[in-house]
């Protein structure tokens, strides 16, 4: 259950949100366009960032720009 400690881990990098146009989910409730987020973990398809709720959430990489 390593995901429970991601919030306390050092930031890998920072990414900027470029859009919240999701087809299936309501991403605009937890991400703000133009805001920079701290990446706590990364996979091939997702960034795990601390979102606007203060929790770590996984989002597709296409919402962000490095």
Order of alpha helices (4+ residues) and beta strands (2+ residues): beta-beta-beta-beta-beta
